[in-house]
Amino acid sequence: MRRDPHPTDRRSVIIQPLHITKLQQRVRPIFKSLQQSMAGITSRYTAGELELISTFLRETTEALHRETVKLRQFKRTPRKG
């Protein structure tokens, strides 16, 4: 890995892999099967259906995140008895 200064934010750096070709050769086969499986699933839906599914998943994730934040802020009160 190599650290390069961020071009517009002097507080941060960009991490660059040094051996990208070797990394791609190792990682690509791992994800190829997943990519093929996901393509098979999505090919069964229309663009409109995929948009609806995407909206549902995004809104569900946002609701779950909001509720998780509430649960983390909830302070248990000691039970009496």
N, CA, C and O atoms as a Tinker XYZ file with bonds, in Angstrom:
   324  protein
     1  N      0.838000   -1.166000    0.000000    73     2
     2  CA     0.000000    0.000000    0.000000    64     1     3
     3  C      0.891000    1.240000    0.000000    63     2     4     5
     4  O      2.007000    1.253000    0.519000    81     3
     5  N      0.333000    2.271000   -0.609000    73     3     6
     6  CA     1.043000    3.541000   -0.670000    64     5     7
     7  C      0.059000    4.635000   -0.252000    63     6     8     9
     8  O     -1.112000    4.603000   -0.629000    81     7
     9  N      0.531000    5.574000    0.505000    73     7    10
    10  CA    -0.293000    6.708000    0.931000    64     9    11
    11  C      0.031000    7.906000    0.062000    63    10    12    13
    12  O      1.181000    8.336000   -0.028000    81    11
    13  N     -1.001000    8.439000   -0.577000    73    11    14
    14  CA    -0.844000    9.648000   -1.383000    64    13    15
    15  C     -1.662000   10.764000   -0.752000    63    14    16    17
    16  O     -2.749000   10.513000   -0.230000    81    15
    17  N     -1.160000   11.982000   -0.790000    73    15    18
    18  CA    -1.937000   13.087000   -0.231000    64    17    19
    19  C     -3.226000   13.286000   -1.028000    63    18    20    21
    20  O     -3.247000   13.164000   -2.252000    81    19
    21  N     -4.275000   13.588000   -0.315000    73    19    22
    22  CA    -5.554000   13.878000   -0.974000    64    21    23
    23  C     -5.389000   15.190000   -1.736000    63    22    24    25
    24  O     -4.819000   16.138000   -1.197000    81    23
    25  N     -5.875000   15.269000   -2.977000    73    23    26
    26  CA    -5.639000   16.470000   -3.782000    64    25    27
    27  C     -6.356000   17.726000   -3.278000    63    26    28    29
    28  O     -5.909000   18.838000   -3.561000    81    27
    29  N     -7.453000   17.570000   -2.540000    73    27    30
    30  CA    -8.191000   18.759000   -2.101000    64    29    31
    31  C     -8.353000   18.852000   -0.594000    63    30    32    33
    32  O     -8.810000   19.877000   -0.089000    81    31
    33  N     -7.988000   17.801000    0.137000    73    31    34
    34  CA    -8.159000   17.796000    1.593000    64    33    35
    35  C     -6.829000   17.418000    2.224000    63    34    36    37
    36  O     -6.471000   16.241000    2.279000    81    35
    37  N     -6.113000   18.399000    2.689000    73    35    38
    38  CA    -4.767000   18.144000    3.213000    64    37    39
    39  C     -4.773000   17.315000    4.500000    63    38    40    41
    40  O     -3.726000   16.828000    4.927000    81    39
    41  N     -5.949000   17.152000    5.122000    73    39    42
    42  CA    -6.033000   16.365000    6.352000    64    41    43
    43  C     -6.089000   14.871000    6.094000    63    42    44    45
    44  O     -5.900000   14.082000    7.020000    81    43
    45  N     -6.342000   14.466000    4.862000    73    43    46
    46  CA    -6.515000   13.045000    4.594000    64    45    47
    47  C     -5.535000   12.550000    3.535000    63    46    48    49
    48  O     -4.893000   13.327000    2.828000    81    47
    49  N     -5.449000   11.243000    3.458000    73    47    50
    50  CA    -4.605000   10.599000    2.461000    64    49    51
    51  C     -5.439000    9.572000    1.708000    63    50    52    53
    52  O     -6.477000    9.122000    2.192000    81    51
    53  N     -4.978000    9.214000    0.536000    73    51    54
    54  CA    -5.617000    8.181000   -0.269000    64    53    55
    55  C     -4.697000    6.973000   -0.251000    63    54    56    57
    56  O     -3.510000    7.073000   -0.562000    81    55
    57  N     -5.257000    5.840000    0.115000    73    55    58
    58  CA    -4.481000    4.610000    0.171000    64    57    59
    59  C     -4.563000    3.930000   -1.198000    63    58    60    61
    60  O     -5.653000    3.641000   -1.692000    81    59
    61  N     -3.415000    3.681000   -1.794000    73    59    62
    62  CA    -3.335000    3.056000   -3.117000    64    61    63
    63  C     -2.665000    1.691000   -2.999000    63    62    64    65
    64  O     -1.587000    1.585000   -2.415000    81    63
    65  N     -3.286000    0.645000   -3.541000    73    63    66
    66  CA    -2.598000   -0.650000   -3.538000    64    65    67
    67  C     -1.418000   -0.620000   -4.506000    63    66    68    69
    68  O     -1.501000   -0.012000   -5.572000    81    67
    69  N     -0.346000   -1.263000   -4.141000    73    67    70
    70  CA     0.853000   -1.259000   -4.982000    64    69    71
    71  C      0.807000   -2.337000   -6.059000    63    70    72    73
    72  O      1.326000   -2.137000   -7.157000    81    71
    73  N      0.212000   -3.441000   -5.766000    73    71    74
    74  CA     0.217000   -4.569000   -6.688000    64    73    75
    75  C     -1.216000   -4.867000   -7.134000    63    74    76    77
    76  O     -1.748000   -5.943000   -6.863000    81    75
    77  N     -1.831000   -3.908000   -7.816000    73    75    78
    78  CA    -3.241000   -4.003000   -8.178000    64    77    79
    79  C     -3.525000   -5.190000   -9.092000    63    78    80    81
    80  O     -4.555000   -5.843000   -8.928000    81    79
    81  N     -2.669000   -5.485000  -10.027000    73    79    82
    82  CA    -2.898000   -6.604000  -10.947000    64    81    83
    83  C     -2.922000   -7.921000  -10.188000    63    82    84    85
    84  O     -3.796000   -8.759000  -10.411000    81    83
    85  N     -1.971000   -8.099000   -9.303000    73    83    86
    86  CA    -1.915000   -9.313000   -8.504000    64    85    87
    87  C     -3.149000   -9.416000   -7.602000    63    86    88    89
    88  O     -3.718000  -10.495000   -7.439000    81    87
    89  N     -3.549000   -8.305000   -7.028000    73    87    90
    90  CA    -4.732000   -8.266000   -6.173000    64    89    91
    91  C     -5.986000   -8.635000   -6.975000    63    90    92    93
    92  O     -6.803000   -9.432000   -6.513000    81    91
    93  N     -6.137000   -8.067000   -8.157000    73    91    94
    94  CA    -7.292000   -8.375000   -9.003000    64    93    95
    95  C     -7.324000   -9.844000   -9.383000    63    94    96    97
    96  O     -8.391000  -10.458000   -9.405000    81    95
    97  N     -6.170000  -10.407000   -9.681000    73    95    98
    98  CA    -6.106000  -11.825000  -10.047000    64    97    99
    99  C     -6.562000  -12.718000   -8.905000    63    98   100   101
   100  O     -7.150000  -13.773000   -9.142000    81    99
   101  N     -6.302000  -12.313000   -7.685000    73    99   102
   102  CA    -6.701000  -13.112000   -6.521000    64   101   103
   103  C     -8.166000  -12.914000   -6.176000    63   102   104   105
   104  O     -8.843000  -13.863000   -5.782000    81   103
   105  N     -8.661000  -11.699000   -6.317000    73   103   106
   106  CA   -10.012000  -11.377000   -5.866000    64   105   107
   107  C    -11.074000  -11.687000   -6.913000    63   106   108   109
   108  O    -12.165000  -12.138000   -6.561000    81   107
   109  N    -10.787000  -11.462000   -8.164000    73   107   110
   110  CA   -11.782000  -11.632000   -9.228000    64   109   111
   111  C    -12.459000  -13.003000   -9.203000    63   110   112   113
   112  O    -13.686000  -13.057000   -9.278000    81   111
   113  N    -11.723000  -14.110000   -9.102000    73   111   114
   114  CA   -12.382000  -15.422000   -9.087000    64   113   115
   115  C    -13.309000  -15.618000   -7.884000    63   114   116   117
   116  O    -14.320000  -16.315000   -7.978000    81   115
   117  N    -12.960000  -15.008000   -6.774000    73   115   118
   118  CA   -13.776000  -15.139000   -5.570000    64   117   119
   119  C    -15.161000  -14.542000   -5.803000    63   118   120   121
   120  O    -16.160000  -15.117000   -5.371000    81   119
   121  N    -15.232000  -13.414000   -6.469000    73   119   122
   122  CA   -16.494000  -12.710000   -6.648000    64   121   123
   123  C    -17.202000  -13.039000   -7.956000    63   122   124   125
   124  O    -18.344000  -12.624000   -8.153000    81   123
   125  N    -16.557000  -13.770000   -8.848000    73   123   126
   126  CA   -17.175000  -14.092000  -10.136000    64   125   127
   127  C    -18.451000  -14.903000   -9.951000    63   126   128   129
   128  O    -19.463000  -14.610000  -10.588000    81   127
   129  N    -18.419000  -15.900000   -9.106000    73   127   130
   130  CA   -19.597000  -16.728000   -8.853000    64   129   131
   131  C    -20.730000  -15.897000   -8.260000    63   130   132   133
   132  O    -21.886000  -16.046000   -8.656000    81   131
   133  N    -20.402000  -15.031000   -7.321000    73   131   134
   134  CA   -21.418000  -14.157000   -6.727000    64   133   135
   135  C    -22.017000  -13.247000   -7.787000    63   134   136   137
   136  O    -23.234000  -13.066000   -7.833000    81   135
   137  N    -21.188000  -12.682000   -8.626000    73   135   138
   138  CA   -21.651000  -11.797000   -9.693000    64   137   139
   139  C    -22.613000  -12.541000  -10.620000    63   138   140   141
   140  O    -23.653000  -12.001000  -10.996000    81   139
   141  N    -22.276000  -13.764000  -10.984000    73   139   142
   142  CA   -23.139000  -14.555000  -11.860000    64   141   143
   143  C    -24.465000  -14.879000  -11.179000    63   142   144   145
   144  O    -25.519000  -14.807000  -11.810000    81   143
   145  N    -24.420000  -15.231000   -9.911000    73   143   146
   146  CA   -25.647000  -15.528000   -9.168000    64   145   147
   147  C    -26.558000  -14.310000   -9.092000    63   146   148   149
   148  O    -27.765000  -14.414000   -9.311000    81   147
   149  N    -25.975000  -13.156000   -8.782000    73   147   150
   150  CA   -26.773000  -11.931000   -8.662000    64   149   151
   151  C    -27.346000  -11.522000  -10.016000    63   150   152   153
   152  O    -28.479000  -11.046000  -10.089000    81   151
   153  N    -26.584000  -11.701000  -11.077000    73   151   154
   154  CA   -27.078000  -11.384000  -12.420000    64   153   155
   155  C    -28.260000  -12.280000  -12.770000    63   154   156   157
   156  O    -29.226000  -11.823000  -13.382000    81   155
   157  N    -28.188000  -13.556000  -12.386000    73   155   158
   158  CA   -29.297000  -14.468000  -12.627000    64   157   159
   159  C    -30.557000  -14.057000  -11.894000    63   158   160   161
   160  O    -31.660000  -14.181000  -12.426000    81   159
   161  N    -30.399000  -13.574000  -10.685000    73   159   162
   162  CA   -31.559000  -13.127000   -9.903000    64   161   163
   163  C    -32.146000  -11.860000  -10.500000    63   162   164   165
   164  O    -33.352000  -11.789000  -10.738000    81   163
   165  N    -31.315000  -10.865000  -10.742000    73   163   166
   166  CA   -31.833000   -9.581000  -11.222000    64   165   167
   167  C    -32.409000   -9.678000  -12.625000    63   166   168   169
   168  O    -33.265000   -8.874000  -12.994000    81   167
   169  N    -31.959000  -10.644000  -13.415000    73   167   170
   170  CA   -32.477000  -10.764000  -14.781000    64   169   171
   171  C    -33.944000  -11.185000  -14.816000    63   170   172   173
   172  O    -34.598000  -11.053000  -15.851000    81   171
   173  N    -34.458000  -11.681000  -13.718000    73   171   174
   174  CA   -35.855000  -12.117000  -13.665000    64   173   175
   175  C    -36.818000  -10.971000  -13.370000    63   174   176   177
   176  O    -38.032000  -11.174000  -13.367000    81   175
   177  N    -36.302000   -9.785000  -13.124000    73   175   178
   178  CA   -37.138000   -8.642000  -12.760000    64   177   179
   179  C    -37.023000   -7.538000  -13.806000    63   178   180   181
   180  O    -35.999000   -7.393000  -14.473000    81   179
   181  N    -38.092000   -6.772000  -13.931000    73   179   182
   182  CA   -38.058000   -5.617000  -14.823000    64   181   183
   183  C    -37.321000   -4.480000  -14.122000    63   182   184   185
   184  O    -37.070000   -4.541000  -12.918000    81   183
   185  N    -36.979000   -3.452000  -14.877000    73   183   186
   186  CA   -36.312000   -2.282000  -14.292000    64   185   187
   187  C    -37.205000   -1.645000  -13.230000    63   186   188   189
   188  O    -36.722000   -1.214000  -12.183000    81   187
   189  N    -38.497000   -1.587000  -13.500000    73   187   190
   190  CA   -39.434000   -1.008000  -12.530000    64   189   191
   191  C    -39.515000   -1.816000  -11.252000    63   190   192   193
   192  O    -39.577000   -1.255000  -10.158000    81   191
   193  N    -39.514000   -3.135000  -11.387000    73   191   194
   194  CA   -39.548000   -3.996000  -10.200000    64   193   195
   195  C    -38.266000   -3.849000   -9.387000    63   194   196   197
   196  O    -38.308000   -3.805000   -8.158000    81   195
   197  N    -37.139000   -3.773000  -10.065000    73   195   198
   198  CA   -35.869000   -3.589000   -9.356000    64   197   199
   199  C    -35.838000   -2.255000   -8.623000    63   198   200   201
   200  O    -35.306000   -2.165000   -7.517000    81   199
   201  N    -36.401000   -1.226000   -9.230000    73   199   202
   202  CA   -36.466000    0.081000   -8.561000    64   201   203
   203  C    -37.334000   -0.001000   -7.307000    63   202   204   205
   204  O    -36.987000    0.559000   -6.268000    81   203
   205  N    -38.456000   -0.697000   -7.409000    73   203   206
   206  CA   -39.347000   -0.871000   -6.261000    64   205   207
   207  C    -38.645000   -1.647000   -5.145000    63   206   208   209
   208  O    -38.734000   -1.276000   -3.975000    81   207
   209  N    -37.953000   -2.719000   -5.509000    73   207   210
   210  CA   -37.205000   -3.512000   -4.527000    64   209   211
   211  C    -36.127000   -2.651000   -3.879000    63   210   212   213
   212  O    -35.940000   -2.704000   -2.664000    81   211
   213  N    -35.428000   -1.872000   -4.666000    73   211   214
   214  CA   -34.368000   -1.001000   -4.155000    64   213   215
   215  C    -34.925000    0.020000   -3.164000    63   214   216   217
   216  O    -34.340000    0.261000   -2.107000    81   215
   217  N    -36.059000    0.612000   -3.522000    73   215   218
   218  CA   -36.696000    1.586000   -2.635000    64   217   219
   219  C    -37.096000    0.930000   -1.316000    63   218   220   221
   220  O    -36.850000    1.478000   -0.241000    81   219
   221  N    -37.711000   -0.245000   -1.406000    73   219   222
   222  CA   -38.116000   -0.974000   -0.208000    64   221   223
   223  C    -36.918000   -1.263000    0.686000    63   222   224   225
   224  O    -36.970000   -1.019000    1.891000    81   223
   225  N    -35.844000   -1.779000    0.108000    73   223   226
   226  CA   -34.663000   -2.122000    0.903000    64   225   227
   227  C    -34.023000   -0.878000    1.522000    63   226   228   229
   228  O    -33.598000   -0.912000    2.677000    81   227
   229  N    -33.953000    0.214000    0.766000    73   227   230
   230  CA   -33.368000    1.446000    1.297000    64   229   231
   231  C    -34.201000    1.978000    2.463000    63   230   232   233
   232  O    -33.657000    2.338000    3.507000    81   231
   233  N    -35.529000    2.027000    2.280000    73   231   234
   234  CA   -36.391000    2.554000    3.337000    64   233   235
   235  C    -36.389000    1.650000    4.561000    63   234   236   237
   236  O    -36.424000    2.135000    5.692000    81   235
   237  N    -36.348000    0.346000    4.344000    73   235   238
   238  CA   -36.292000   -0.596000    5.460000    64   237   239
   239  C    -34.991000   -0.424000    6.230000    63   238   240   241
   240  O    -34.992000   -0.404000    7.461000    81   239
   241  N    -33.888000   -0.299000    5.512000    73   239   242
   242  CA   -32.586000   -0.117000    6.150000    64   241   243
   243  C    -32.557000    1.182000    6.955000    63   242   244   245
   244  O    -32.031000    1.211000    8.068000    81   243
   245  N    -33.116000    2.247000    6.400000    73   243   246
   246  CA   -33.153000    3.527000    7.115000    64   245   247
   247  C    -33.984000    3.416000    8.387000    63   246   248   249
   248  O    -33.595000    3.933000    9.434000    81   247
   249  N    -35.142000    2.732000    8.297000    73   247   250
   250  CA   -35.997000    2.564000    9.479000    64   249   251
   251  C    -35.280000    1.734000   10.542000    63   250   252   253
   252  O    -35.325000    2.068000   11.726000    81   251
   253  N    -34.628000    0.667000   10.128000    73   251   254
   254  CA   -33.895000   -0.158000   11.085000    64   253   255
   255  C    -32.759000    0.621000   11.735000    63   254   256   257
   256  O    -32.501000    0.469000   12.929000    81   255
   257  N    -32.087000    1.447000   10.956000    73   255   258
   258  CA   -31.017000    2.270000   11.518000    64   257   259
   259  C    -31.574000    3.240000   12.566000    63   258   260   261
   260  O    -31.016000    3.374000   13.656000    81   259
   261  N    -32.678000    3.913000   12.228000    73   259   262
   262  CA   -33.286000    4.859000   13.186000    64   261   263
   263  C    -33.680000    4.142000   14.475000    63   262   264   265
   264  O    -33.441000    4.653000   15.569000    81   263
   265  N    -34.279000    2.969000   14.350000    73   263   266
   266  CA   -34.710000    2.230000   15.538000    64   265   267
   267  C    -33.522000    1.721000   16.340000    63   266   268   269
   268  O    -33.591000    1.666000   17.568000    81   267
   269  N    -32.444000    1.352000   15.682000    73   267   270
   270  CA   -31.235000    0.923000   16.384000    64   269   271
   271  C    -30.663000    2.062000   17.204000    63   270   272   273
   272  O    -30.235000    1.870000   18.342000    81   271
   273  N    -30.659000    3.257000   16.614000    73   271   274
   274  CA   -30.172000    4.441000   17.347000    64   273   275
   275  C    -31.028000    4.660000   18.586000    63   274   276   277
   276  O    -30.498000    4.932000   19.664000    81   275
   277  N    -32.349000    4.546000   18.446000    73   275   278
   278  CA   -33.246000    4.717000   19.599000    64   277   279
   279  C    -32.946000    3.681000   20.674000    63   278   280   281
   280  O    -32.886000    4.006000   21.859000    81   279
   281  N    -32.759000    2.435000   20.256000    73   279   282
   282  CA   -32.483000    1.385000   21.237000    64   281   283
   283  C    -31.173000    1.627000   21.966000    63   282   284   285
   284  O    -31.065000    1.368000   23.165000    81   283
   285  N    -30.196000    2.116000   21.255000    73   283   286
   286  CA   -28.905000    2.385000   21.900000    64   285   287
   287  C    -29.010000    3.532000   22.889000    63   286   288   289
   288  O    -28.270000    3.574000   23.872000    81   287
   289  N    -29.922000    4.464000   22.638000    73   287   290
   290  CA   -30.085000    5.611000   23.526000    64   289   291
   291  C    -30.973000    5.284000   24.721000    63   290   292   293
   292  O    -30.968000    5.995000   25.726000    81   291
   293  N    -31.726000    4.211000   24.601000    73   291   294
   294  CA   -32.641000    3.816000   25.655000    64   293   295
   295  C    -31.857000    3.388000   26.880000    63   294   296   297
   296  O    -30.966000    2.541000   26.805000    81   295
   297  N    -32.198000    3.976000   27.988000    73   295   298
   298  CA   -31.532000    3.593000   29.242000    64   297   299
   299  C    -32.504000    2.774000   30.064000    63   298   300   301
   300  O    -33.629000    3.193000   30.338000    81   299
   301  N    -32.051000    1.622000   30.443000    73   299   302
   302  CA   -32.923000    0.763000   31.255000    64   301   303
   303  C    -33.059000    1.335000   32.638000    63   302   304   305
   304  O    -32.101000    1.799000   33.257000    81   303
   305  N    -34.265000    1.285000   33.089000    73   303   306
   306  CA   -34.500000    1.686000   34.466000    64   305   307
   307  C    -34.536000    0.414000   35.312000    63   306   308   309
   308  O    -35.098000   -0.595000   34.885000    81   307
   309  N    -33.953000    0.451000   36.488000    73   307   310
   310  CA   -33.937000   -0.742000   37.323000    64   309   311
   311  C    -35.359000   -1.185000   37.670000    63   310   312   313
   312  O    -36.225000   -0.362000   37.966000    81   311
   313  N    -35.575000   -2.467000   37.629000    73   311   314
   314  CA   -36.897000   -3.009000   37.975000    64   313   315
   315  C    -37.046000   -3.042000   39.484000    63   314   316   317
   316  O    -36.109000   -3.323000   40.230000    81   315
   317  N    -38.255000   -2.743000   39.893000    73   315   318
   318  CA   -38.552000   -2.809000   41.318000    64   317   319
   319  C    -39.139000   -4.183000   41.623000    63   318   320   321
   320  O    -39.954000   -4.703000   40.861000    81   319
   321  N    -38.733000   -4.740000   42.701000    73   319   322
   322  CA   -39.349000   -5.984000   43.149000    64   321   323
   323  C    -38.495000   -7.096000   42.940000    63   322   324
   324  O    -38.862000   -8.226000   43.264000    81   323
